[in-house]
Structures are given as C-alpha cells and as structure tokens.
Amino acid sequence: MKIDNDILKRYAQGKCTIQERVLVEQWFEQYYREGEGEISGDDFLQRLVSLDNRIKCASVRKFSYWKWGTAAAAILIVGILAVLKFNFFRSEEVQFFALEDIKAPASSNAIVVLEDNTEYSLDSIRVGDTLSAKGYLITKLPTGELHYINNTGGSESVVYNTLRTKSGGIAYVKLSDGSLVWLNANSELVYPIDFKESTREVQLKGEGYFEIAKVSTDLGVRQPFYVRGDRQSIKVLGTKFNANFTSEDATALLEGSVAIASEGSVLGKADQAHYGTHIIPQQVYQQGRVRAVQNIEKYIDWKEGYFDLNDLTLYELGTKLSSWYGVDIVVGTGLDEHRLFGSISRNKDLKELLGLVAQTSPIEFYLNNNKVYINKANTNK
C-alpha cells in the first residue's frame, strides 16, 4: 500500500479530510502488520524516511522556528504518532521471570498531551525536532526540556497541555514565564502554554520540582504562582521547592518562601483555599505539620539521579523502588525499626541495588508471581 506525500503533509498539518486521515492510519496499521514487529522510535523514523526518498529530511536539522518545512514536519509528526500508537500504549504490566529482568529505566517514559488530546512520546522527539500545533510550536532543547514558542501573537483563550510520566519516567518543561518544572515518575502536570493576565497556575498529580520565575505586574506588584492539587495547594512568589502530592503530601522548600493551603483547588476555578501556613528554606510541610530538615536535598534525590537512603525505612524505600522500576514490591514484617543510610544511583538494575542494600541491612529478597519480596534475613541458615 502506497500513500501520496501530499496527504502525509496535510495529515501532519491537521488539514486532511476525514477520508485522508483514515487512509493514513490504515497505512500505519498495514506497515506494522507487514513489518518486523515493534521497533524503537529512532528506527521507525529512519524507516519512514526510507519509504520515499523524495521527502527530504535535511530541513529537520536546519529548521526555522517560523518557517517549518512541511515535508520534514510530516516525517516527524507521522513518525511520532506511529511510535506512540504501536509502542507507548502497549506498555501493559510487564511479566518478569527473574530479578535480572528488572532493569533501570533507559528512557524518559513520558508523553506530552496537546489541547486536542493528541499524544506524543517524548522519547520519539529528538533534540532540535519541533512539533507544530495550533498557534504554537514545541521544540526539544539539548538539555532535554520541552520549550514552547508562540507563533501567532497569542490567543484570548487559555490553551492547556499535559505532561505525563509513567514508572521510571522523568520529564522537564520550561513554562512560558520562564519557570522550570521537573516531573517525577507516575506524575502529571497540566499547564497553560501561555499564562494570561495576572494568573499563573498549574495542576499537579504526583511529584514535581519547581523553580519559579519572579514576575511583577506593571505596577511592580509580585505576581503569585499557584500549584494546585487534590489535597494541597501552594502559593509561590519566586522560589525553589519540591511538591509531592502523592500519599506523602509533602512540600519541601529549598529557597524563597511559599504559603500552603491544606485543602485542594482546581485549575481555572475560583480559588477558595486558605493559604495560612508559611514555610521557609530547610522546612517541610507534611500532614498538617511544619518541621525543620537538615538534609533538604533528600527530597529532590530523584531529580539528581539517585536514591537518598539516609534515615529511610525499608517500607519507604519499597514505595520509591516500586514507582521507579514499575514492579510491585512487598516488604515483610520485622523490619519496622531498621533505618538505612547512604545513597545509590538510580541507574542500577534492581537486583544490584537490593544487593547493595543487603550489605548493610538484614534482608533477603526474591521474585515471585511478578512481585519482589523483601524479608528479614534468616540468620540461622
């Protein structure tokens, strides 16, 4: 089955007819059925280019933010759609047969969702590639962050995108006001592509680290930034902090100051939350209490690429490992009092990591029925 290049271009630009869209997606399906099975994003993009050498991809390397080559865009966007369709949504629960099979994550395991619910895998977007959407462009910088470019002069309506990570995933985005957000595994951030008027707000599920840009109005008044969650909300003026909106519900402040409301709030809705709790650097707000912490960096260990084990229980470590490696971890009884110390890289496979923990902790571990069990070691063996 062959397909006309002009149809691919119109599909990439969102200008194709319903019939043409069906044709393109049938082409994807046939390519996959007749191919060699699932392939990586890079391989798929290369094969798309080889399907028709009349489509030149040189403009991908020499793109202009404002004059995107339509042929290159067709290759890029169609390729990403295909990879997403055939790979990302096939990530049901993985069956592990041995501990050696549980590897350290090798990709970002993240997607970006546009306002029309189109989804793209971040692993399929190369540095310098650009996605074209209605009124804006998204490009991936050498640092790995997603960067938004407004190419229409702005819109009166607020357009939201969503950044979503799975197990083992970490993603990084630069918001329109210059604020930076890192997203931990199994988390979600909903944000406007362009902040409007005096409102700066995002919605967080899971865990994220924020570096909020200081922005003032024309009258010199500092403009607040809101991080909204289901059970907690944060009001910020300009600061660095980690917000964990999982069951831990912990906000750790590294720099600046924040005000916290113990109730949740919703993006785009009238804010009724009462921001009555203030914390300063080296403090953590958790479960309605404020406490000082000497090692505040332990709350952003995930961002820096390691597990900070200091004063961690095995139950707490099990929760972190489960989220990172994407496998259920069951910690047995009798280990409540044991506290860990040190740090371990997140790039290690699970068996090696647990082996290092076992060198200083009385544990044994094994895999059974796709779950990892950590129990108190039998010293009578």
N, C-alpha and C positions, 0 to 999 in steps of 0.2 A: 504494500500500500504506500503510495507516494502522496505528498501533500504540497500544495503550492506555497512558495516562500511568502507571497503577499498575505496569505491567510495567517501564517505564523506571525507576521509583523502586526497585522490587525489584532490578533489574539493578545500579543504582548502589550499592545497599546490600549486594550479594552474597547476596541472599536469594531469587533467582529459581530456578525449576526448570530442568532441562536443556532442556526444550522451549521455555521462555520465552527462555533465553539464545540458542538457535538462531534464534528469531524475531527478536530484537533485532539479531543480527549479519546476518541476511538483510536486515533493514531498512536497515542501513548499506550493504550491497552494492548494494541497489536504488537508494538515494539517490545513491550515487556513479555508478552506470551511467547513470542518467537525468539526472544533473546536468551541469555545465559543465566537468567535469574537475577537476583538483587545485586546491584553494583553500587560502588561508592559515588558520592556526589561529583567528585572530580572526574572519575571515569565516565560518568553519564554525560557531563558537559562536553568532554572530549569527543565522545561518540556522536553527540548531536552535531558538532561542528563537521565531523567527517561524513555525515549523511549527505551533505550538499556543500561542496567546496565553493559554490558561488556565493555563499554567505560568508563574508569576510569578518573575522573577529578582531582584526587589528585595532578597531576603534574602541575595544574594551580597554586597551592599555592607554589609549590617547583620547579618552573621553573628555568632553566638556560638560561641566555641571549643567549648562544651559542648552547645549545642542547635542543631545544624546543620539548616537547613531541607532536608527531603528532596527537594523539588521542585528547588531550586537545585542541590543535590548531583547530582541526576540529569542536569541540563543540563550541569553542569561536567564530571563524570566521563565521561558518554557522549560529550560533545564531544571531550574529550581523547583518549579511546580511538579515536574515528574519525579524528582528525587524525593520531594516531600510526600507525594502520593504513594510511592512504592516503598519507601523506607521508613519515614517517621511514624506513620500510623500503623506500621507492622510491629511496633515495639511492645507487644503484649508481654506478660510476665515471662521472663527468660527461665528456661529449665537448666539448672546447674547440676552436673553429675559428680563434680569433685571440687574441693576448695580451690584447686589450681585454676578452675574455670572463672573464678570471680576476680576479674582484672580491674585495675584502676581505670577510671573513665578516660577515654582517649579523645573525646570531642566535647563540644560545649553543651550538647543535648538541650538545645534551646530553639524556640521559634519566635518570630515576630508576627503578630496578627494585625492586619490593616483594618481600616474602618469598615470595609465591606466584607470582613471575615475571611479574606484571603490570607493564607498562612504560608510562611517561608521558613525553612530550616536555616539557622544561622551558619551551620557547618557547610552549607552549599554556597554561601556568599563569600567570595574571595576578597582579599584586600584590594580596594580600588573599584570593585564592582558597585554598580548603582542600580537600585530598584526605582522604578517610576510609578508613582501613584497620583491620585487626583490632587493637583495643587502643590505637590512636594516630591522631593527625591530623598532616598535613603542610601547612604554610602557607608562602607566599612573601612575604617581607618587602620593604619598599621598597628595601632595599639589594641585593635580588636573591637573597639567601641563602635556602636551604631551612631551615625551623625545625620541629622535632618537638615535639609536645605529647602527653604520655601521659594518656589519659583513662580508664584502668582501674585505676590504682594499682599497675601493674607486673605482670609475669609472671615465673614462675620460669625459663622457658626463654629463651635468648638469641635475639632476632629480628634478622636482618641485612637491610639494604638495600644496594643498589649504585648508585653514581653513575658514569655513563659518558659520556665526551665523544668526539666524532668530530673530523675535521680542522676547524680553525678554531674549536673549541669551548673555552669556559672555564666552569666551574661552581664554586659556592660553597656550603658547607654548614656549619651550626653543630651540633656534636655535643652529646650530652646532658650532658656535663661542662662545657660552655662553650667547648671548644676549637674553633678555626676552621680550615677546610681549603679551599684553593683548588685546583682541579684543572685542569691544562693540557690542551691538545689531545691526542687519541688516548690517553687515560688512563682508569684505572678505580680506584675506591675502594670497598672492601667494609667496612662498619662496622655495629656494633650500634645499634639505635635507642635503647638504654638500656644503659649499662655496668653490669655486675653485679659485686658484691662488690669484690674488690681488683684486678680485671683491667681494664685499659684497653688495647685493641689494635685496630688496623685493618690491612687488607691493601691494598697499593698496587701498581698496574701503571702504568708511565709516569712522570709527573712531578706533584708536588704541593707546595704551600707550606703550612706548618703553623704555627699559633700555639697552643701547647699550654697549657691552663689548669693552674695549680698546684693540686693536690688532695692533702689529707693524710687519713690514717686517724684513727679516734677516739683513737688513742694518739699522734697527732702525727707519724707517720712519713709522709714524702712518697711518694705513690703514683706509680709509673712509668707511662709511656705507651709503647707499642711500635708502631712502623711496620714491618710485615713485608713482605718482598719475595722474589722468586725467587732473587736472588743476593746480597742485602744486607739487613740488618735494623738498626733503630735503636732505642735505648732512651733515653727522654727523661724528664726530671723537670718541666720547665717552661721553654719556650724558643721561639724563632722560627728556623725553618730551612727550607731547600728540599731536597727529596729527589727526585733524578732517577734512577729505576730503569729507564731505557732502556739502550741500549748505552753511554751515557756513565757510568752508575753513579757519580754524583757527589752528595755531600751537602755543602751549604754552610750554615754556621752564622752567623746574624746576631746572635743574643742567647742567653745562657744557656750550657748545655753539653749534649752528647749523647755517648753511648757507642755504638760501631758494631761489628757483627759482620760479617765478610767472607763469611759463609755466609747463605743464605736461611732463612726459617722460615715456618710455615703458621699461619694464623689458627685459633684454637681448639684447637691441638695443643700437646703438651708442648714447651716451648722448650729445645732443646739447644744453641742458639747461644752462642758465647763472645764477650761484648762487651768485647774487650780494647783497642780503640782509642778514645781520647777526643780530642775536638777542642774548641777554644774559639772565641769570636767572631772573625770575619775569617779563618777557616781553612776549607779544603775537603778532604774525604776523597775520593779518586778513584783507582781501580785500585790499591788497597792502599797508597797513599801519602797523607801529610798535608802540605799546603803552605799558606803564608800568602798571602792575596789582598788587595790594596789596595782594589779596587773589588768588594766582595762583592755589591753590589746588582745587578751584571750577571747574577747567577743568578736574579733574580726580575723581569727586564725584562718577561717575558711577563705577569706578574700586573699590572704597572703600565701595560701597553698599548703597549709599544714594543719595537723590536729594538735591543739594545746591540751595536754593531758593533766596539767597541774591542778590538783585538788578535785579532779573529776572522778565520779563514781563509775563503776563498770556499767551500770544501768544507763547513765548519761552518755557514756561512750557508745553503747549499743545503739542508742537512738541516732547519734550522729553517723555511725557507720552504716546503718540501715538506709538513711537518706542518701548517703554518698554512693554506696555500691549497688543500691537497688535490690536488696535482698532482706528478707525478714531475719532479725537477729533476736534470739531468746536468751536472756541472762537468767541463770538459775538462782536458787536461794543460797543463803550463807555468804553472800559477797557484799552485803549492805555496808559494812564498815570499812571496806578496803578503798583507799584513795590512791589515785595514780599520780605520776609525776613525769616531767619531760615533755618532749614533742616528737611527732613523727610526720614525715611528708605524706601528703595525700596522693602522691604519685605511685605509692607502693600497692602491690596486689594485696588482697585481703588476708591471704594466708601468711604472707611475710609480715604484714602489720601485726596480726594477732600473735605471731611468733615472737616479735619484739616485746609486746606487752607481757607475754608469758614469762619472759626472762626475769621480770621484776614483780610479777603478780602470781598468786597461787591459782592459776586457771588451766583448764584444758578445753579444747574446742573441736567441733566436728560438724559436718554437714549431713543432714538427714531430711528427706522429703522437701528439698528446696528451702530449708531453713538452716541457719547457722546457730548452733547451741554453744553457749559459753557457760561452763560449770566450774565449781570449785574443784581443784585438782585433788585426786585421791593420793594422799601422801603415804598410804600403806602398801602401794604397789611395789 
